[in-house]
Amino acid sequence: MHHCLFLLLWTGAQFGQTDTGELRLAVSDPSGLPIQSAVTLVSEANQLRQNLETEPQGTLVVKRLPFGIYHVDMQRDGFATFSGLI
């Protein structure tokens, strides 16, 4: 009986909600061509700072990111820097 209860509790925990999300970015130039670029994510509330880089296809996926407001900077030589809140 104890093993059955543990299995039920463990199974329920697998489908519970989490307090993290996923951020997906796609960076392209004005003509729509993908651009590999440096990305900085900062959240004062979550005490998080990450320096990342997009794939050569201009995409980036950040998983298990705590919910909150993030300041995003994207940089690439020869292009204007993007800076914004998400």
PyMOL commands that place a pseudoatom at each C-alpha (Angstrom):
pseudoatom trace, name=CA, resn=MET, resi=1, chain=A, elem=C, hetatm=0, pos=[0.000, 0.000, 0.000]
pseudoatom trace, name=CA, resn=HIS, resi=2, chain=A, elem=C, hetatm=0, pos=[2.829, 2.425, 0.866]
pseudoatom trace, name=CA, resn=HIS, resi=3, chain=A, elem=C, hetatm=0, pos=[4.502, 1.799, -2.490]
pseudoatom trace, name=CA, resn=CYS, resi=4, chain=A, elem=C, hetatm=0, pos=[1.262, 2.588, -4.324]
pseudoatom trace, name=CA, resn=LEU, resi=5, chain=A, elem=C, hetatm=0, pos=[0.834, 5.893, -2.440]
pseudoatom trace, name=CA, resn=PHE, resi=6, chain=A, elem=C, hetatm=0, pos=[4.418, 6.935, -3.154]
pseudoatom trace, name=CA, resn=LEU, resi=7, chain=A, elem=C, hetatm=0, pos=[3.974, 6.137, -6.845]
pseudoatom trace, name=CA, resn=LEU, resi=8, chain=A, elem=C, hetatm=0, pos=[0.766, 8.195, -6.963]
pseudoatom trace, name=CA, resn=LEU, resi=9, chain=A, elem=C, hetatm=0, pos=[2.424, 11.198, -5.281]
pseudoatom trace, name=CA, resn=TRP, resi=10, chain=A, elem=C, hetatm=0, pos=[5.494, 10.953, -7.490]
pseudoatom trace, name=CA, resn=THR, resi=11, chain=A, elem=C, hetatm=0, pos=[3.351, 10.758, -10.643]
pseudoatom trace, name=CA, resn=GLY, resi=12, chain=A, elem=C, hetatm=0, pos=[1.332, 13.816, -9.583]
pseudoatom trace, name=CA, resn=ALA, resi=13, chain=A, elem=C, hetatm=0, pos=[4.506, 15.825, -9.029]
pseudoatom trace, name=CA, resn=GLN, resi=14, chain=A, elem=C, hetatm=0, pos=[5.621, 15.077, -12.575]
pseudoatom trace, name=CA, resn=PHE, resi=15, chain=A, elem=C, hetatm=0, pos=[2.625, 16.928, -14.023]
pseudoatom trace, name=CA, resn=GLY, resi=16, chain=A, elem=C, hetatm=0, pos=[2.568, 19.874, -11.583]
pseudoatom trace, name=CA, resn=GLN, resi=17, chain=A, elem=C, hetatm=0, pos=[3.119, 23.449, -12.667]
pseudoatom trace, name=CA, resn=THR, resi=18, chain=A, elem=C, hetatm=0, pos=[6.530, 25.058, -12.461]
pseudoatom trace, name=CA, resn=ASP, resi=19, chain=A, elem=C, hetatm=0, pos=[7.576, 28.653, -11.882]
pseudoatom trace, name=CA, resn=THR, resi=20, chain=A, elem=C, hetatm=0, pos=[9.831, 28.779, -14.936]
pseudoatom trace, name=CA, resn=GLY, resi=21, chain=A, elem=C, hetatm=0, pos=[9.290, 29.437, -18.609]
pseudoatom trace, name=CA, resn=GLU, resi=22, chain=A, elem=C, hetatm=0, pos=[11.077, 29.398, -21.917]
pseudoatom trace, name=CA, resn=LEU, resi=23, chain=A, elem=C, hetatm=0, pos=[12.297, 32.304, -24.053]
pseudoatom trace, name=CA, resn=ARG, resi=24, chain=A, elem=C, hetatm=0, pos=[12.656, 31.900, -27.820]
pseudoatom trace, name=CA, resn=LEU, resi=25, chain=A, elem=C, hetatm=0, pos=[14.393, 34.552, -29.902]
pseudoatom trace, name=CA, resn=ALA, resi=26, chain=A, elem=C, hetatm=0, pos=[14.923, 34.881, -33.644]
pseudoatom trace, name=CA, resn=VAL, resi=27, chain=A, elem=C, hetatm=0, pos=[17.272, 37.624, -34.880]
pseudoatom trace, name=CA, resn=SER, resi=28, chain=A, elem=C, hetatm=0, pos=[17.231, 38.782, -38.499]
pseudoatom trace, name=CA, resn=ASP, resi=29, chain=A, elem=C, hetatm=0, pos=[18.312, 41.749, -40.604]
pseudoatom trace, name=CA, resn=PRO, resi=30, chain=A, elem=C, hetatm=0, pos=[15.813, 44.082, -42.345]
pseudoatom trace, name=CA, resn=SER, resi=31, chain=A, elem=C, hetatm=0, pos=[15.678, 41.757, -45.375]
pseudoatom trace, name=CA, resn=GLY, resi=32, chain=A, elem=C, hetatm=0, pos=[14.807, 38.765, -43.161]
pseudoatom trace, name=CA, resn=LEU, resi=33, chain=A, elem=C, hetatm=0, pos=[18.162, 36.977, -43.264]
pseudoatom trace, name=CA, resn=PRO, resi=34, chain=A, elem=C, hetatm=0, pos=[19.166, 35.370, -39.943]
pseudoatom trace, name=CA, resn=ILE, resi=35, chain=A, elem=C, hetatm=0, pos=[21.972, 36.971, -37.934]
pseudoatom trace, name=CA, resn=GLN, resi=36, chain=A, elem=C, hetatm=0, pos=[24.152, 35.321, -35.326]
pseudoatom trace, name=CA, resn=SER, resi=37, chain=A, elem=C, hetatm=0, pos=[24.458, 37.785, -32.446]
pseudoatom trace, name=CA, resn=ALA, resi=38, chain=A, elem=C, hetatm=0, pos=[25.410, 38.210, -28.798]
pseudoatom trace, name=CA, resn=VAL, resi=39, chain=A, elem=C, hetatm=0, pos=[22.476, 38.353, -26.356]
pseudoatom trace, name=CA, resn=THR, resi=40, chain=A, elem=C, hetatm=0, pos=[22.514, 39.526, -22.745]
pseudoatom trace, name=CA, resn=LEU, resi=41, chain=A, elem=C, hetatm=0, pos=[19.566, 38.753, -20.419]
pseudoatom trace, name=CA, resn=VAL, resi=42, chain=A, elem=C, hetatm=0, pos=[19.318, 40.601, -17.113]
pseudoatom trace, name=CA, resn=SER, resi=43, chain=A, elem=C, hetatm=0, pos=[16.677, 40.371, -14.372]
pseudoatom trace, name=CA, resn=GLU, resi=44, chain=A, elem=C, hetatm=0, pos=[17.253, 42.440, -11.244]
pseudoatom trace, name=CA, resn=ALA, resi=45, chain=A, elem=C, hetatm=0, pos=[14.342, 40.743, -9.431]
pseudoatom trace, name=CA, resn=ASN, resi=46, chain=A, elem=C, hetatm=0, pos=[15.656, 37.228, -10.120]
pseudoatom trace, name=CA, resn=GLN, resi=47, chain=A, elem=C, hetatm=0, pos=[19.332, 38.175, -9.675]
pseudoatom trace, name=CA, resn=LEU, resi=48, chain=A, elem=C, hetatm=0, pos=[20.035, 36.694, -13.095]
pseudoatom trace, name=CA, resn=ARG, resi=49, chain=A, elem=C, hetatm=0, pos=[22.505, 37.756, -15.771]
pseudoatom trace, name=CA, resn=GLN, resi=50, chain=A, elem=C, hetatm=0, pos=[23.294, 35.545, -18.749]
pseudoatom trace, name=CA, resn=ASN, resi=51, chain=A, elem=C, hetatm=0, pos=[25.558, 36.249, -21.718]
pseudoatom trace, name=CA, resn=LEU, resi=52, chain=A, elem=C, hetatm=0, pos=[24.449, 34.060, -24.614]
pseudoatom trace, name=CA, resn=GLU, resi=53, chain=A, elem=C, hetatm=0, pos=[24.878, 33.771, -28.374]
pseudoatom trace, name=CA, resn=THR, resi=54, chain=A, elem=C, hetatm=0, pos=[22.330, 32.844, -31.019]
pseudoatom trace, name=CA, resn=GLU, resi=55, chain=A, elem=C, hetatm=0, pos=[22.854, 29.922, -33.358]
pseudoatom trace, name=CA, resn=PRO, resi=56, chain=A, elem=C, hetatm=0, pos=[24.163, 30.703, -36.862]
pseudoatom trace, name=CA, resn=GLN, resi=57, chain=A, elem=C, hetatm=0, pos=[20.484, 30.595, -37.935]
pseudoatom trace, name=CA, resn=GLY, resi=58, chain=A, elem=C, hetatm=0, pos=[19.817, 33.547, -35.584]
pseudoatom trace, name=CA, resn=THR, resi=59, chain=A, elem=C, hetatm=0, pos=[17.799, 31.514, -33.070]
pseudoatom trace, name=CA, resn=LEU, resi=60, chain=A, elem=C, hetatm=0, pos=[18.157, 31.134, -29.325]
pseudoatom trace, name=CA, resn=VAL, resi=61, chain=A, elem=C, hetatm=0, pos=[16.123, 29.125, -26.797]
pseudoatom trace, name=CA, resn=VAL, resi=62, chain=A, elem=C, hetatm=0, pos=[16.586, 29.706, -23.067]
pseudoatom trace, name=CA, resn=LYS, resi=63, chain=A, elem=C, hetatm=0, pos=[14.850, 27.059, -20.948]
pseudoatom trace, name=CA, resn=ARG, resi=64, chain=A, elem=C, hetatm=0, pos=[13.892, 27.025, -17.250]
pseudoatom trace, name=CA, resn=LEU, resi=65, chain=A, elem=C, hetatm=0, pos=[13.960, 30.807, -16.995]
pseudoatom trace, name=CA, resn=PRO, resi=66, chain=A, elem=C, hetatm=0, pos=[12.304, 32.117, -13.809]
pseudoatom trace, name=CA, resn=PHE, resi=67, chain=A, elem=C, hetatm=0, pos=[9.169, 34.160, -14.547]
pseudoatom trace, name=CA, resn=GLY, resi=68, chain=A, elem=C, hetatm=0, pos=[9.762, 37.891, -14.490]
pseudoatom trace, name=CA, resn=ILE, resi=69, chain=A, elem=C, hetatm=0, pos=[10.695, 40.952, -16.497]
pseudoatom trace, name=CA, resn=TYR, resi=70, chain=A, elem=C, hetatm=0, pos=[13.987, 40.792, -18.361]
pseudoatom trace, name=CA, resn=HIS, resi=71, chain=A, elem=C, hetatm=0, pos=[16.122, 43.429, -20.013]
pseudoatom trace, name=CA, resn=VAL, resi=72, chain=A, elem=C, hetatm=0, pos=[17.435, 42.068, -23.333]
pseudoatom trace, name=CA, resn=ASP, resi=73, chain=A, elem=C, hetatm=0, pos=[20.374, 43.441, -25.333]
pseudoatom trace, name=CA, resn=MET, resi=74, chain=A, elem=C, hetatm=0, pos=[21.266, 42.013, -28.753]
pseudoatom trace, name=CA, resn=GLN, resi=75, chain=A, elem=C, hetatm=0, pos=[24.513, 43.062, -30.420]
pseudoatom trace, name=CA, resn=ARG, resi=76, chain=A, elem=C, hetatm=0, pos=[26.257, 42.346, -33.707]
pseudoatom trace, name=CA, resn=ASP, resi=77, chain=A, elem=C, hetatm=0, pos=[29.074, 44.311, -35.335]
pseudoatom trace, name=CA, resn=GLY, resi=78, chain=A, elem=C, hetatm=0, pos=[27.776, 46.444, -38.192]
pseudoatom trace, name=CA, resn=PHE, resi=79, chain=A, elem=C, hetatm=0, pos=[24.208, 46.576, -36.813]
pseudoatom trace, name=CA, resn=ALA, resi=80, chain=A, elem=C, hetatm=0, pos=[22.436, 48.799, -34.300]
pseudoatom trace, name=CA, resn=THR, resi=81, chain=A, elem=C, hetatm=0, pos=[22.098, 47.298, -30.813]
pseudoatom trace, name=CA, resn=PHE, resi=82, chain=A, elem=C, hetatm=0, pos=[18.591, 46.229, -29.806]
pseudoatom trace, name=CA, resn=SER, resi=83, chain=A, elem=C, hetatm=0, pos=[17.652, 46.887, -26.193]
pseudoatom trace, name=CA, resn=GLY, resi=84, chain=A, elem=C, hetatm=0, pos=[14.253, 46.231, -24.659]
pseudoatom trace, name=CA, resn=LEU, resi=85, chain=A, elem=C, hetatm=0, pos=[12.138, 44.676, -21.911]
pseudoatom trace, name=CA, resn=ILE, resi=86, chain=A, elem=C, hetatm=0, pos=[10.309, 41.389, -22.170]
for i in range(1, 86): cmd.bond("trace and resi %d" % i, "trace and resi %d" % (i + 1))
show_as sticks, trace
zoom trace
